[in-house]
Amino acid sequence: MLLDVTGIRAGYYHGSAVLDDVDLALPAGGFLGLIGPNGSGKSTLLRVLAGVLLPWAGVVRLDGVDMTSLSRRQLARTLAVVPQDTVTPFAFTAGEIVAMGRHPYLRRFGGLSPEDQHAVADAMERTGTAHLTSRSILELSGGERQRVVIARALAQQPRLLLLDEPTNHLDINHQVEVLDLLYDLNRTDGLAIICVTHDLNAAAEYTDHVVLMAPGGRVHAAGVPGDVLTTEHVEAVYGVRVHITHGSGRPRITPISRRNLLPKPVIPEASP
């Protein structure tokens, strides 16, 4: 098992626990969707998995090794993170941004080696960003910028990619573009992925395993999308009525507005 998470309890300084007894597992080459309502601990769990936030209890193992025993350089050569919001206040070019992903491999006073340059070029080629190499990151569209950030993560040559709502703030075209890219990286390159998303239909369509978090930071359900994204589970966790179909072989979730549950108003007939 590439990633094995057992009994994680975690939170922030002087606060109550955000995560409570969380277990999950991800095999090499797996694609896991992490879903749940706001406040259920999804982003906090991703920080724990990235080694940024130390858990109060429990253990995270990479290839059977306790993550806390690994150096930052070792972690960065195994996993890469695409955060929800990437702030770039300076006008770095897209090529410079992607080259930053080679930091775990650089010697203290050395520049990019031919191997580093190849890794950067390959990452940009796979993400369709090679033509943006000389463009300022500040000039790019949201979709282009997100693909550049993913390219930077790929330049680390990780085995595991962690993403926190990668399609947030993107229009529908760029959402599909980014999700298709992740799917191709998973299926073609064997890159293991954990993706936090609020889009239940995206989780159902692209992932092969789903973990549904509930308020209070506990795992409500875990398994293949068809077993987790059921009317019972979704309504229990989100508190909203839904209609679920399986026409494509994968569940499709449609929220039911309260206005559709109200009786239709009776319009009196006009007097003759």
Buried (B, 14 or more C-beta within 10 A) or exposed (E): EBBBBBEBBBBEEEEEBBBBBBEBBBEEBBBBBBBBBEEBBBBBBBBBBBBEBEBEEBEBBBEEEEBEEBEEEBBBBBBBBBBEEEEBEEEBBBBBBBBEBBEBBEEEEEEBEEEBBEBBBBBBEBBEBBEBBEBBBEEBEBBBBBBBBBBBBBBBBBBBBBBBBBBBEBEEEBBBBBBEBBBEBBEEEEBBBBBBBBBBBBBBBBBBBBBBBBBBBBBBBBEEBBEBBBEEBBBEBBEEBBEBEEEEEBBBBEEEEEEEEEEEEEEEEEEE
